[in-house]
Amino acid sequence: MNDAVKIFSHYNNTKSGSVSRKSRWPIYLFLGITTNLLVWGVAIAYITLKAPSYTTKWSVTLPGTGSTSRVDLPGIGGASSQTDSPYRYDSHHDPRENYKYIAASDDVRARAAQKLNLKPSEFNEPQIEIIGNSTLMEFQIVGDTPEQTQQKALALHQSFELQLEKFRQEEISDSDRNLQQLLSQSQQNLEKAQARLSEYQATSSIMSSEQLVDLSKTIEALRKQKAEVDALNQQSNARMVQISQNLDLSPASANKAFALQSDSLFQDFLLKYQTARGELMTLTSVYTTRHPVVLAKQQEIDEALEELTQRSQQIVGRPFDPEIWEQTNLGNGDNASRREVFFQDLITTQTDNVGLEAQSQELGRQIDTLENRLKNLSVQGSELENLRRNVQIAEAVFSSTLTQLNISKSNIFASYPRIQLLSPPALPEEPSSPKKVLAILGAGMSSVFFTAGFLLLWMRDVKNKRRKQSAILDPKPQPIPVTAAYPQQHSSTAVSKR
């Protein structure tokens, strides 16, 4: 009995649900129409009410090559400057990423807005794209009018370049400040080195290293000259010895004899002496040695000998010796001429020998003096070269720093490479938004999707309805719900407890 009641109740509930579902299709129809109207209304409002905006594009390129410059200073040194390619060292580091950040920074946009008398908030952020496998950057900006859009693009590009130039100048200023300090320090070092060199030159005997070279050449020339003089002296001495042996007479005796021979007064005394001796020999052959005539002639001979002795003492510094005179006498006739030639040759050779000996000694003295001077100057020259080297080093450092300072002023693209405007921003011809075609296409697609969705819901309800109607016409025993059996069991238990 209870099972029949439950089956009947379930049938009534199913029937009432089918009736309620049958009346839900107007709801789907209303929702579909309302949704489509809303979608198309939004699309039409977007197309008609949204203010048009314009977009312009421009592109820049960053050169990828580097540059090198070098300045050579003859006798001092050189200076070089190298600007590497910004893509050289790290393939993962792209300077365009830095430029992208700088171009979109608030400072650049604020400066661009100021150029156009706009508020910074009214200057929208540009869209920047980095083109892969190239050196290009593409910029895009939006404006309310074509003219404003182009002006904003130009103002942004100019502000971007000004910002890069500002960074370059700051970098150059910092570099110049450091180089100026180095230049000032190197100039002070150069002045100190020059002052020490000048002071040393003023107090020392050497002025330049060329003095050592000239002095060494002079010493070498004197040594060569002394060797030649010594050779001539040896040759003259050998000739003098040979003539002395031939005459059996020393050069000094020959010189004295030649001096007496050439003195006219001595020759007069000698003639008087020889004449008296000849007459004495004639008288002694007739008279005895005690005869007054012989004695008178002997007295005359003694007087002539006294005169010869005095004159010889005056000329050669020794008294007249008849024996020595006979040995050194030149003789008469042809024999006298030959002996005179030998005597003259011997005396000339001896005179030359004395001169050469004196010249050799003088050359030796000069060489010794110059060698001592060279030793002293060599010590001073070493110190002078050290001071000169310090001056040259200071000059090289100063000149290189000065040259590097001048080169750095032209090398302004080291950290921030130059950019080149490849395609300037054009004047937009058509607005970039609102995009009518996309709005209509989006509304149409949305309408189709919403309509299809509601149709699918309605068709599902119809299918459920038909399935339940089939279940009513061909009822099947329904299983008793378990939840319904539990209360009866609980009630029976309660009765049994009572």
Disulfide bonds with the S-S distance in Angstrom:
none
